[in-house]
């Protein structure tokens, strides 16, 4: 019944033109299977266009989105702004078409957190299907502005989706103000941009190699040649973005890729696939990429990881498992350091050894402290957690810095589980 209503709402007008006197079902009966499929695809494309409507940034989300109204928690990312405020973002509603974003802040290095102070929820009772906000991140740019990247899609993934950004010029103030969201391109962007030595900003943007979920599958065949893990570049501090190059990975899942600019100037792309972590390299600033290969010596399940350049010049890797080359699934979230641009990894600090921990993202403060957010048992406990530690802790394999602390709570939903 619901699909029938959708069809009536969005059917192309010519099929139901009244001047012919012919009933719609009679015209359908004359159509070939290919023509019917084309018609179905056009219907779903029109529904997907509802994800092109600019979303709203809700900076007064209480009490509607307080913890007692939430029942799910999947971390998206975190960031530190110039005066020391920590921002955390997570998904509420579910890893599903019900997803929406919730943001909170901490002004004491993660010891305590505010109630939700910003929400991006694109759902509406007037829509024929759910419109989700599921993938994104937070990033402080070199000018001190806080960016919120997020996708918007009909259902969970309509085959096109779209990356949007909103920018806050005063993220440390009592009342931060955000720009109107602006759409960058299709797809999703889970991880932060990387500022290259050239001054360019490199955004990891993914157009899923899956052509869409459910009835949206195949709705955008013209995008199929463009599916992959992309490098989007801004040369004007985020005013404009341009697509530079992309990689298609074998055994694809969500790409969730990240970039590292190596000391020799090459770019290293790391991406998630169904078997773990894959890699590719570029020697021309991301225009072309080598054929993807597995990352030797790093064991990781089909799950998100985190890699970033630290102020010391080392690379930080957060993955699953108590050994670099092994894992036991989504358990034992651990931190590792590399002195040689990812050829070898040392240390091994277990951030959380419990089951159901996943989805790390993080930032380093000017004093060297590393902050990593992650989640635990999204659909049951729904905890969004924080690990605060140093490079010395990682190298020792234990927390030795008196300011370091693990398993700090950012958020826990208190609403009744569905």
C-alpha positions as a printed NumPy array, in Angstrom:
array([[  0.   ,   0.   ,   0.   ],
       [  2.787,   2.465,   0.919],
       [  4.593,   1.961,  -2.414],
       [  1.302,   2.453,  -4.252],
       [  0.808,   5.797,  -2.513],
       [  4.371,   6.802,  -3.391],
       [  3.758,   5.956,  -7.039],
       [  0.639,   8.097,  -7.146],
       [  2.531,  10.996,  -5.572],
       [  5.483,  11.007,  -7.917],
       [  4.42 ,   9.316, -11.14 ],
       [  5.503,  11.265, -14.228],
       [  2.488,  13.221, -15.421],
       [  2.28 ,  12.019, -19.055],
       [  1.291,   8.506, -18.012],
       [ -1.826,   9.829, -16.314],
       [ -2.773,  12.451, -18.876],
       [ -6.556,  12.61 , -19.006],
       [ -6.878,  13.753, -22.622],
       [ -6.227,  10.265, -24.003],
       [ -9.045,   8.664, -22.099],
       [ -6.838,   5.623, -21.569],
       [ -6.464,   4.227, -18.058],
       [ -2.997,   4.05 , -16.584],
       [ -3.149,   0.293, -16.064],
       [ -3.898,  -0.175, -19.76 ],
       [ -0.85 ,   1.873, -20.707],
       [  1.291,  -0.121, -18.274],
       [  0.031,  -3.344, -19.859],
       [  1.408,  -2.219, -23.22 ],
       [  4.865,  -1.383, -21.856],
       [  7.816,  -3.756, -22.191],
       [  9.539,  -4.991, -19.005],
       [ 12.436,  -2.674, -19.831],
       [ 10.105,   0.307, -20.119],
       [  8.445,  -0.566, -16.819],
       [ 11.867,  -0.762, -15.153],
       [ 12.811,   2.619, -16.596],
       [  9.592,   3.997, -15.184],
       [ 10.276,   2.514, -11.745],
       [ 13.754,   4.015, -11.818],
       [ 12.369,   7.443, -12.668],
       [  9.942,   7.224,  -9.752],
       [ 12.75 ,   6.421,  -7.308],
       [ 14.927,   9.202,  -8.731],
       [ 12.149,  11.689,  -8.   ],
       [ 11.889,  10.415,  -4.447],
       [ 15.684,  10.615,  -4.079],
       [ 15.515,  14.273,  -5.099],
       [ 13.936,  14.951,  -1.708],
       [ 17.465,  14.537,  -0.316],
       [ 18.502,  17.634,  -2.289],
       [ 16.366,  19.863,  -0.065],
       [ 18.804,  21.725,   2.237],
       [ 18.698,  20.298,   5.776],
       [ 18.215,  22.431,   8.882],
       [ 20.752,  22.955,  11.677],
       [ 18.869,  22.794,  14.993],
       [ 20.782,  24.675,  17.71 ],
       [ 17.941,  24.456,  20.257],
       [ 17.36 ,  20.699,  20.377],
       [ 16.157,  20.343,  23.986],
       [ 14.059,  18.79 ,  25.352],
       [ 13.082,  16.865,  22.205],
       [ 16.55 ,  15.369,  21.758],
       [ 17.672,  15.019,  25.378],
       [ 19.202,  11.715,  26.485],
       [ 15.886,  10.376,  27.773],
       [ 14.499,  10.649,  24.219],
       [ 17.437,   8.824,  22.582],
       [ 17.895,   5.06 ,  22.321],
       [ 20.991,   4.558,  20.132],
       [ 24.591,   5.755,  19.926],
       [ 27.153,   5.388,  17.122],
       [ 30.093,   7.763,  17.201],
       [ 30.827,   9.875,  14.14 ],
       [ 33.764,  12.013,  15.195],
       [ 35.249,  14.605,  17.475],
       [ 37.294,  17.783,  17.224],
       [ 39.029,  20.406,  19.346],
       [ 38.494,  24.1  ,  18.642],
       [ 41.08 ,  26.888,  19.137],
       [ 40.258,  27.739,  22.771],
       [ 40.191,  24.119,  23.872],
       [ 36.559,  23.109,  23.568],
       [ 35.954,  19.51 ,  22.532],
       [ 33.079,  18.74 ,  20.192],
       [ 31.635,  15.249,  19.743],
       [ 29.157,  14.054,  17.139],
       [ 27.262,  10.782,  17.064],
       [ 24.394,   9.064,  15.27 ],
       [ 21.107,   8.58 ,  17.077],
       [ 18.068,   6.751,  15.758],
       [ 20.001,   3.773,  14.412],
       [ 22.561,   2.707,  11.829],
       [ 19.575,   2.748,   9.529],
       [ 17.182,   5.045,   7.651],
       [ 16.189,   6.408,  11.093],
       [ 19.637,   8.007,  11.604],
       [ 20.26 ,  11.624,  12.595],
       [ 23.169,  13.593,  14.121],
       [ 23.592,  14.823,  17.696],
       [ 26.44 ,  17.086,  18.896],
       [ 27.665,  17.928,  22.404],
       [ 30.645,  19.795,  23.862],
       [ 33.138,  19.622,  26.72 ],
       [ 35.06 ,  22.55 ,  28.195],
       [ 37.124,  20.476,  30.653],
       [ 39.102,  18.152,  28.363],
       [ 36.381,  15.533,  28.235],
       [ 35.669,  15.135,  31.954],
       [ 32.073,  16.308,  31.565],
       [ 29.856,  16.872,  28.553],
       [ 26.948,  19.131,  27.744],
       [ 23.486,  17.989,  26.89 ],
       [ 22.876,  17.839,  23.124],
       [ 23.394,  21.352,  21.766],
       [ 23.017,  20.745,  18.03 ],
       [ 20.979,  18.245,  16.021],
       [ 20.668,  17.575,  12.302],
       [ 17.516,  15.521,  11.788],
       [ 16.055,  15.426,   8.276],
       [ 13.056,  13.227,   9.046],
       [  9.556,  14.461,   8.382],
       [  6.135,  12.883,   8.698],
       [  5.27 ,  14.299,   5.277],
       [  7.934,  12.266,   3.46 ],
       [  7.056,   9.003,   1.677],
       [ 10.232,   7.306,   3.009],
       [ 12.811,   8.136,   5.68 ],
       [ 15.46 ,  10.752,   4.957],
       [ 18.627,   9.958,   6.915],
       [ 21.725,  11.763,   8.202],
       [ 24.193,   8.918,   8.769],
       [ 27.802,   9.726,   7.802],
       [ 30.052,  12.708,   8.517],
       [ 32.645,  14.278,  10.799],
       [ 33.886,  17.403,  12.567],
       [ 37.005,  19.323,  11.532],
       [ 38.751,  22.498,  12.692],
       [ 40.373,  24.175,   9.701],
       [ 43.634,  26.191,   9.812],
       [ 41.586,  29.388,  10.268],
       [ 40.013,  28.024,  13.462],
       [ 36.565,  27.462,  11.954],
       [ 34.675,  24.304,  12.871],
       [ 33.244,  22.32 ,   9.96 ],
       [ 30.435,  19.803,  10.248],
       [ 30.34 ,  17.42 ,   7.292],
       [ 27.296,  15.176,   6.924],
       [ 25.47 ,  13.217,   4.277],
       [ 21.781,  13.323,   3.435],
       [ 20.058,  10.446,   1.683],
       [ 16.641,   8.968,   1.21 ],
       [ 16.409,   5.644,   3.035],
       [ 19.882,   4.53 ,   4.197],
       [ 21.577,   5.001,   0.825],
       [ 19.608,   5.946,  -2.268],
       [ 22.505,   5.364,  -4.658],
       [ 23.48 ,   9.039,  -4.756],
       [ 23.188,  10.633,  -1.282],
       [ 25.212,  13.841,  -0.924],
       [ 27.871,  15.475,   1.249],
       [ 26.86 ,  18.715,   2.96 ],
       [ 28.912,  21.091,   5.09 ],
       [ 28.064,  23.75 ,   7.65 ],
       [ 30.714,  26.046,   9.137],
       [ 30.915,  27.694,  12.555],
       [ 33.078,  30.826,  12.909],
       [ 32.788,  31.021,  16.731],
       [ 32.869,  27.408,  17.997],
       [ 34.213,  28.337,  21.457],
       [ 31.488,  30.89 ,  22.228],
       [ 28.462,  30.337,  24.413],
       [ 26.183,  30.556,  21.387],
       [ 27.981,  29.208,  18.299],
       [ 26.483,  30.276,  14.993],
       [ 26.456,  28.011,  11.95 ],
       [ 26.269,  28.755,   8.256],
       [ 23.486,  27.349,   6.127],
       [ 24.415,  23.838,   4.909],
       [ 25.956,  23.662,   1.444],
       [ 26.061,  20.55 ,  -0.746],
       [ 29.543,  19.623,  -2.015],
       [ 28.856,  16.568,  -4.2  ],
       [ 27.274,  13.129,  -4.146],
       [ 28.243,  10.416,  -1.668],
       [ 29.415,  10.58 ,   1.941],
       [ 32.474,  11.832,   3.843],
       [ 33.219,  10.025,   7.103],
       [ 36.706,  11.352,   7.824],
       [ 38.391,  14.728,   8.169],
       [ 40.197,  16.631,   5.415],
       [ 43.994,  16.608,   5.347],
       [ 45.906,  19.863,   4.859],
       [ 48.702,  19.16 ,   2.37 ],
       [ 52.124,  20.808,   2.338],
       [ 50.927,  22.69 ,  -0.76 ],
       [ 48.198,  24.323,   1.329],
       [ 45.448,  22.383,  -0.434],
       [ 42.725,  20.706,   1.589],
       [ 42.114,  17.063,   0.653],
       [ 38.676,  15.687,   1.564],
       [ 38.066,  11.903,   1.491],
       [ 34.666,  11.636,  -0.178],
       [ 33.118,   8.272,  -1.019],
       [ 30.475,   7.412,  -3.584],
       [ 29.581,   3.909,  -2.471],
       [ 30.286,   1.145,  -4.989],
       [ 26.888,  -0.286,  -3.998],
       [ 24.367,   1.284,  -6.438],
       [ 21.721,   1.822,  -3.757],
       [ 19.661,  -0.044,  -1.172],
       [ 16.242,  -1.625,  -1.595],
       [ 13.99 ,   0.001,  -4.195],
       [ 16.656,   2.664,  -4.879],
       [ 19.094,   0.097,  -6.259],
       [ 20.077,   1.101,  -9.78 ],
       [ 18.264,   4.445,  -9.695],
       [ 21.399,   6.338, -10.773],
       [ 23.222,   4.214, -13.391],
       [ 25.002,   7.295, -14.76 ],
       [ 26.93 ,   7.495, -11.466],
       [ 28.244,   3.92 , -11.639],
       [ 31.509,   4.88 , -13.437],
       [ 32.151,   7.436, -10.675],
       [ 31.688,   5.102,  -7.739],
       [ 34.745,   4.777,  -5.517],
       [ 36.906,   6.444,  -2.871],
       [ 37.498,  10.009,  -4.074],
       [ 39.947,  12.786,  -3.34 ],
       [ 38.213,  16.168,  -3.354],
       [ 40.428,  19.243,  -3.219],
       [ 39.91 ,  22.83 ,  -2.139],
       [ 42.476,  25.46 ,  -3.07 ],
       [ 40.505,  28.386,  -1.662],
       [ 39.99 ,  27.445,   2.001],
       [ 36.783,  25.524,   1.398],
       [ 34.956,  28.023,  -0.801],
       [ 34.948,  25.494,  -3.646],
       [ 35.797,  21.797,  -3.947],
       [ 36.812,  19.863,  -7.056],
       [ 36.971,  16.147,  -7.746],
       [ 40.552,  15.128,  -8.423],
       [ 40.89 ,  11.324,  -8.527],
       [ 39.398,   8.11 ,  -7.171],
       [ 40.041,   4.442,  -6.43 ],
       [ 37.663,   1.503,  -6.791],
       [ 38.447,  -1.202,  -4.239],
       [ 37.864,  -4.958,  -4.457],
       [ 35.393,  -6.485,  -1.985],
       [ 33.964,  -3.033,  -1.292],
       [ 32.056,  -2.029,   1.801],
       [ 31.817,   1.524,   3.091],
       [ 35.155,   3.014,   2.008],
       [ 35.706,   5.207,   5.094],
       [ 39.055,   6.152,   3.576],
       [ 41.694,   8.479,   4.991],
       [ 44.734,  10.249,   3.545],
       [ 48.29 ,  10.617,   4.794],
       [ 50.833,  12.847,   3.082],
       [ 54.08 ,  10.948,   3.419],
       [ 57.398,  12.625,   4.057],
       [ 58.433,  11.986,   0.438],
       [ 55.397,  13.951,  -0.798],
       [ 53.344,  10.971,  -1.979],
       [ 49.777,  10.474,  -0.809],
       [ 48.775,   7.283,   0.981],
       [ 45.116,   6.312,   0.953],
       [ 43.866,   3.741,   3.46 ],
       [ 40.344,   2.357,   3.095],
       [ 38.063,  -0.194,   4.693],
       [ 36.829,  -3.16 ,   2.7  ],
       [ 35.111,  -6.446,   3.505],
       [ 38.429,  -8.085,   4.431],
       [ 40.134,  -5.317,   6.416],
       [ 42.308,  -2.408,   5.253],
       [ 43.338,  -1.709,   1.657],
       [ 45.737,   0.938,   0.381],
       [ 46.668,   2.965,  -2.683],
       [ 49.255,   5.658,  -3.38 ],
       [ 49.413,   8.761,  -5.555],
       [ 52.497,  10.596,  -6.772],
       [ 50.649,  13.482,  -8.442],
       [ 48.621,  15.013,  -5.642],
       [ 45.693,  12.613,  -5.919],
       [ 44.975,  12.862,  -9.647],
       [ 45.889,   9.227, -10.315],
       [ 46.187,   6.292,  -7.949],
       [ 48.017,   2.98 ,  -7.995],
       [ 46.129,  -0.301,  -8.099],
       [ 44.908,  -1.051,  -4.56 ],
       [ 46.673,  -3.654,  -2.433],
       [ 46.3  ,  -5.067,   1.06 ],
       [ 48.186,  -3.346,   3.872],
       [ 50.893,  -5.791,   4.863],
       [ 51.272,  -6.583,   8.538],
       [ 48.132,  -4.823,   9.791],
       [ 45.237,  -7.015,  10.904],
       [ 41.81 ,  -5.395,  11.064],
       [ 38.213,  -6.645,  10.782],
       [ 35.651,  -5.104,   8.461],
       [ 35.409,  -1.994,  10.627],
       [ 36.438,   1.637,  10.806],
       [ 40.002,   2.517,  11.81 ],
       [ 41.756,   5.85 ,  12.387],
       [ 45.121,   7.11 ,  11.145],
       [ 46.622,  10.582,  11.439],
       [ 49.905,  12.474,  11.425],
       [ 50.896,  13.679,  14.893],
       [ 52.812,  16.852,  15.72 ],
       [ 55.895,  14.746,  16.472],
       [ 55.927,  13.49 ,  12.878],
       [ 54.857,   9.998,  13.879],
       [ 51.728,   8.362,  12.514],
       [ 49.006,   7.211,  14.881],
       [ 46.9  ,   4.148,  14.04 ],
       [ 43.847,   3.105,  16.043],
       [ 42.581,  -0.369,  15.154],
       [ 41.205,  -3.551,  16.672],
       [ 43.412,  -6.196,  18.277],
       [ 46.227,  -6.42 ,  20.822],
       [ 48.787,  -7.094,  18.075],
       [ 49.459,  -5.05 ,  14.94 ],
       [ 49.042,  -7.998,  12.623],
       [ 46.029,  -9.653,  14.237],
       [ 42.535,  -8.978,  15.524],
       [ 39.656, -10.81 ,  17.182],
       [ 36.832,  -8.801,  15.667],
       [ 35.384,  -5.623,  17.138],
       [ 37.154,  -5.974,  20.464],
       [ 40.35 ,  -4.564,  22.007],
       [ 40.529,  -1.13 ,  20.437],
       [ 44.234,  -0.238,  20.432],
       [ 46.639,   2.584,  19.501],
       [ 49.959,   2.23 ,  17.645],
       [ 52.722,   4.555,  16.422],
       [ 54.928,   4.529,  13.335],
       [ 58.265,   6.302,  12.879],
       [ 58.61 ,   5.296,   9.206],
       [ 55.385,   6.448,   7.547],
       [ 53.474,   3.264,   8.231],
       [ 56.018,   0.617,   7.265],
       [ 56.228,  -0.631,  10.858],
       [ 54.212,  -0.002,  14.02 ],
       [ 55.267,   0.015,  17.667],
       [ 53.694,   0.408,  21.096],
       [ 50.217,  -0.945,  21.55 ],
       [ 47.988,   0.798,  24.093],
       [ 44.667,  -0.977,  24.635],
       [ 42.071,   1.782,  24.799],
       [ 39.164,  -0.538,  25.569],
       [ 39.315,  -4.352,  25.662],
       [ 35.569,  -4.961,  25.77 ],
       [ 33.427,  -6.428,  23.018],
       [ 31.404,  -4.163,  20.779],
       [ 33.819,  -1.215,  20.742],
       [ 34.282,   0.41 ,  17.349],
       [ 34.432,   3.443,  15.048],
       [ 37.409,   5.474,  16.332],
       [ 38.034,   9.081,  15.367],
       [ 40.258,  11.627,  17.011],
       [ 42.32 ,  14.747,  17.323],
       [ 45.553,  15.92 ,  18.969],
       [ 45.723,  19.077,  21.085],
       [ 48.669,  21.514,  20.999],
       [ 50.085,  20.037,  24.227],
       [ 50.337,  16.613,  22.57 ],
       [ 47.315,  15.012,  24.21 ],
       [ 45.448,  12.627,  21.911],
       [ 41.666,  12.309,  22.109],
       [ 39.908,   9.335,  20.509],
       [ 36.132,   8.897,  20.494],
       [ 34.467,   5.539,  19.844],
       [ 31.245,   3.703,  20.637],
       [ 30.259,   0.549,  22.509],
       [ 27.282,  -1.714,  21.843],
       [ 25.421,   0.868,  19.785],
       [ 21.947,  -0.634,  19.916],
       [ 22.004,  -1.738,  23.583],
       [ 24.367,   0.333,  25.748],
       [ 24.701,   2.989,  23.045],
       [ 27.721,   4.496,  24.768],
       [ 29.863,   7.122,  23.068],
       [ 33.233,   7.062,  24.831],
       [ 36.521,   8.942,  24.943],
       [ 40.136,   7.881,  25.433],
       [ 42.616,  10.606,  26.442],
       [ 46.286,   9.634,  26.215],
       [ 49.774,  10.537,  24.987],
       [ 52.382,   9.104,  22.654],
       [ 54.381,   8.043,  25.709],
       [ 51.41 ,   5.954,  26.857],
       [ 51.247,   4.25 ,  23.46 ],
       [ 54.965,   3.453,  23.384],
       [ 54.839,   2.072,  26.926],
       [ 51.679,   0.083,  26.278],
       [ 50.179,   1.431,  29.504],
       [ 48.768,   4.704,  30.789],
       [ 51.696,   6.465,  32.473],
       [ 50.8  ,  10.134,  32.05 ],
       [ 48.799,  11.383,  35.069],
       [ 46.461,  13.347,  32.783],
       [ 45.611,  10.323,  30.639],
       [ 42.329,   8.534,  31.142],
       [ 40.409,   5.775,  29.371],
       [ 36.725,   4.842,  29.03 ],
       [ 35.467,   8.38 ,  29.628],
       [ 31.753,   8.776,  28.946],
       [ 30.574,  11.285,  26.348],
       [ 26.983,  10.116,  25.981],
       [ 24.648,   7.29 ,  26.913],
       [ 21.056,   7.15 ,  25.611],
       [ 18.444,   6.863,  28.34 ],
       [ 15.347,   6.383,  26.225],
       [ 13.455,   3.105,  26.056],
       [ 14.982,   0.661,  23.589],
       [ 12.809,  -0.169,  20.604]])
